[in-house]
Amino acid sequence: MLMTYDGSFNEVCGRYTSTTEPADLAAYFDVDEVVATSLGARYNVAPTDEVYAVAKSSTGPIRLGTFRWGLVPFWAKDASVGSRMINARAESLLDKPAFRRPLERYRCVIPVDGFYEWQVVPDRKKKQPWYIRRRDGDVLAFAGLWSSWRPTKGSDDGRIVSCSIITTEANDAVRPVHDRMPVVLPPSAWAEWLDPANDDVESLQSLLVPAPPELFELTPVTDAVSNVRNDGPHLLDPAEA
């Protein structure tokens, strides 16, 4: 049985927003084929949810599809491990068997509109959630890894295609809130990152750096986002920091 997400937000980028429709994402990333149906506008995407991702097959086409957030390695005994692999640290990808092979062959871009981080505030029991997005309102392209898992070898019954978001140290904009952040790839890096024939891991790892701090704007939001069951645009309403 798949382990469900318990609502914890201790992870780096444990929640994000996804409101851009597949057709617009396809145009933004210049994909060749869309194999994703609309998931609707979501303001509190959580681990184990279905999410959009862009990946390139070995035969050439760049596709926009849906993946389960939380990477399940092909060799896993069951899918429950995915709920513990929502993030992959850039500095240790080659040290982790679950991430080494995807780094070499199965990379993706995960489009998001913005993401949440929780800040520890002195003398407060609850952390302060912040919403982080691009200043220009464009889509953020998270560096990701993906995997295909089958419960029965040789059969596609129950197949799960999953992904994980790569994180790095925080830039100057995010650091006051959290010490880590997702890797945001610039358009100039998309082709190199998505090319499955590119197995130059040193070159690939050189892309996994903090994005420029001036790219982002941060807004404190209410604690409503901390409940994974809450959703809707009201989660982005500013709160007193």
C-alpha positions in Angstrom: 0.0 0.0 0.0 1.3 3.5 -0.9 2.2 5.5 2.2 0.3 8.8 2.2 1.7 12.1 3.1 1.1 13.0 6.8 1.0 16.8 6.4 4.4 17.5 7.8 6.2 20.5 6.4 9.7 20.0 7.7 11.0 19.1 4.3 12.5 21.6 1.9 9.9 22.6 -0.6 7.3 20.3 0.9 4.4 22.3 -0.7 3.9 24.4 -3.8 1.3 25.9 -6.1 0.5 24.7 -9.6 -2.1 26.8 -11.4 -0.8 27.0 -15.0 -2.7 24.8 -17.5 -0.9 22.1 -19.5 -1.3 23.9 -22.8 0.4 27.0 -21.4 3.2 24.9 -19.9 3.7 23.1 -23.1 4.1 26.4 -24.9 6.4 27.7 -22.2 8.8 24.7 -22.3 8.3 24.1 -26.1 7.4 20.5 -25.6 6.7 18.1 -28.5 3.9 16.2 -26.9 1.4 16.6 -24.1 0.4 13.4 -22.3 -1.0 15.2 -19.2 -4.6 16.1 -18.6 -5.4 19.1 -16.5 -5.0 18.7 -12.8 -6.8 21.9 -12.1 -5.5 25.0 -10.2 -3.9 23.8 -6.9 -2.5 26.1 -4.2 -1.3 23.4 -1.8 0.4 20.7 -3.8 1.8 18.1 -1.4 4.0 15.0 -1.6 2.4 11.9 -3.2 0.1 14.2 -5.3 0.1 13.9 -9.1 2.2 16.8 -10.6 3.3 18.0 -14.0 6.8 17.4 -15.2 8.7 17.8 -18.5 11.0 15.0 -19.6 12.6 13.8 -22.8 12.5 10.2 -24.0 15.5 8.4 -25.4 13.8 8.5 -28.8 13.7 12.3 -28.9 10.3 13.8 -28.0 10.0 16.2 -25.1 6.8 15.4 -23.2 4.8 17.1 -20.6 3.2 14.4 -18.4 2.0 13.7 -14.9 4.2 12.1 -12.3 3.7 11.2 -8.6 5.7 13.4 -6.3 8.0 11.2 -4.3 10.5 9.1 -6.2 10.1 5.4 -6.2 13.3 3.7 -7.4 12.8 0.9 -9.9 14.3 -1.6 -7.5 12.1 -0.7 -4.5 10.1 -3.5 -3.0 7.0 -1.3 -2.6 5.9 2.2 -3.5 5.7 3.5 0.1 9.4 4.6 -0.1 8.3 7.4 -2.4 6.8 9.5 0.4 10.3 9.8 1.9 12.0 10.8 -1.4 10.3 14.0 -2.3 13.6 15.9 -2.3 17.1 15.0 -3.4 20.1 17.0 -2.1 22.3 18.2 -5.0 25.5 17.6 -3.1 24.9 13.9 -2.5 23.1 12.7 -5.6 26.0 10.4 -6.6 26.2 9.0 -3.1 22.6 7.8 -3.0 21.7 4.7 -5.1 18.1 5.9 -5.4 19.3 9.1 -7.2 22.5 8.1 -8.9 20.9 6.3 -11.9 18.2 9.0 -12.4 20.9 11.7 -12.4 22.7 9.8 -15.2 19.6 9.0 -17.3 16.3 10.2 -16.0 16.1 13.9 -15.4 13.0 16.2 -15.6 11.9 19.7 -15.1 9.0 20.3 -12.6 7.1 23.5 -13.4 5.6 25.4 -10.4 4.1 28.8 -9.9 5.6 29.3 -6.5 6.5 27.3 -3.4 6.2 27.6 0.4 8.9 27.5 3.1 8.4 27.7 6.9 10.6 29.9 9.0 11.4 29.3 12.7 10.4 32.4 14.6 11.9 33.0 18.1 9.4 32.9 20.9 6.7 31.3 18.7 5.7 27.7 18.7 4.4 27.7 15.1 6.6 28.4 12.2 5.8 31.3 9.8 5.0 30.1 6.3 6.2 32.2 3.3 5.2 32.0 -0.3 8.1 32.4 -2.7 7.7 33.1 -6.4 9.3 34.8 -9.4 9.1 38.6 -9.3 8.0 38.6 -13.0 5.3 36.0 -12.3 6.8 33.4 -14.8 6.9 29.7 -14.1 9.7 28.3 -12.0 11.5 25.3 -13.5 12.6 23.0 -10.7 15.4 20.5 -11.5 14.0 17.0 -10.9 14.7 13.3 -11.2 12.2 10.7 -12.3 11.8 6.9 -12.2 9.5 4.2 -13.4 8.4 1.5 -10.9 6.5 -1.7 -11.5 5.1 -3.9 -8.8 5.5 -6.9 -11.1 8.5 -7.2 -13.4 7.5 -7.2 -17.1 4.0 -5.9 -16.5 2.7 -2.3 -16.7 -0.1 -3.1 -14.3 0.2 -0.7 -11.3 3.1 1.1 -12.9 4.1 4.4 -11.1 6.1 7.1 -12.7 7.4 9.3 -10.0 9.7 12.3 -9.4 11.8 14.1 -6.8 12.8 17.8 -6.6 16.5 18.6 -6.3 17.5 21.0 -3.6 20.6 23.1 -3.0 21.7 25.7 -0.4 19.5 28.8 -0.2 20.4 32.0 -1.9 20.5 35.4 0.0 16.7 35.9 -0.6 15.6 32.6 0.8 18.2 32.1 3.5 16.4 34.2 6.2 13.5 31.8 5.9 15.2 28.4 5.2 18.8 27.2 4.7 17.9 25.2 1.5 15.8 25.8 -1.6 14.8 24.0 -4.8 17.2 24.2 -7.8 15.6 26.5 -10.3 17.0 26.0 -13.8 17.3 28.9 -16.3 16.0 28.3 -19.8 19.6 28.1 -21.1 20.0 24.9 -19.0 16.8 23.1 -20.0 18.2 21.3 -23.1 21.3 20.1 -21.4 19.4 18.9 -18.3 16.7 17.1 -20.2 19.0 15.3 -22.8 18.9 11.6 -21.7 22.1 11.1 -23.8 24.0 13.5 -21.6 25.7 11.4 -18.9 28.3 13.9 -18.0 27.4 14.1 -14.3 30.1 16.7 -13.4 28.6 19.1 -16.0 25.1 18.3 -14.8 25.9 18.9 -11.2 27.4 22.3 -12.1 23.8 23.3 -13.0 22.6 22.5 -9.5 23.3 25.9 -7.9 21.1 28.5 -6.1 19.2 30.8 -8.5 20.0 34.5 -8.4 18.3 36.1 -5.3 16.9 39.0 -7.3 14.7 36.5 -9.2 12.4 36.0 -6.2 9.8 37.8 -4.1 8.8 36.5 -0.7 5.4 37.0 1.0 4.4 35.9 4.5 1.1 34.0 4.4 -1.3 32.6 7.0 -0.9 29.3 8.8 -3.8 27.9 6.7 -1.3 26.5 4.2 0.2 24.3 6.9 -2.9 22.1 6.8 -2.5 19.9 3.7 -6.3 19.7 3.4 -6.6 23.4 2.7 -6.6 24.6 -0.8 -7.6 27.7 -2.8 -6.2 31.2 -3.7 -6.8 32.5 -0.2 -3.7 30.6 0.9 -1.7 33.3 -0.9 -3.2 36.2 1.0 -0.5 38.1 2.8 -0.2 37.9 6.5 1.7 40.0 9.0 5.2 38.7 9.2 
